[in-house]
């Protein structure tokens, strides 16, 4: 069946774009000014065990399992035990009726053997994990294509956010299938963060 090989656990094959330096995206002056004021300890929600929203959730370095749930698809992440739902029905007739959320509202469709996902209604305040801001309802397009006899998942993300980016950001990445790899519980705790930040 179409996409059967999509439904397995995938490991990140490329370096997360927000860890790789900003050579692959250019911030406009107002966004660059916000980043200059960012404090990676005081301002970073991840340190408070708050899972990142879209789009930066997709760049994490932990395994991700893709599961069919009825007609819909779930992306289950080890990082922060986050779960993204992709609705495989038609897009809502009135998108404004869908509540804003950190992960937004994702609608998927098949184009031949590629799963195409359009996400809107995002209210996560950061484009990356370094303080670059993003406005509400930034559109994110993703394309997932299984290649190499099911061993590799090609991934292309396009983020159009003129309030932050000089031009749309396109991240060409891939995931790999390692048989036996599993998504483990992340169970982030503030105590762990505290002991890491302030070793005894």
Secondary structure, 3 states (H helix, E strand, C coil): CCCHHHCCEEEECCCCCCCCCHHHCCECHHHHHHHHCCCCCCCCHHHHCCCCCCCHHHHCCCCEEEEEECCEEEEEECHHHCEEEEECCCCCCCHHHCCCECCCEEEEEEECCEEEEEEECECCCECCCCCCECCCCCEEEEEEEEEHHHCEEEEEEEEECCCCECCCEEEEEEEECCCCCCCCCCCCCHHHHHHHHCCC
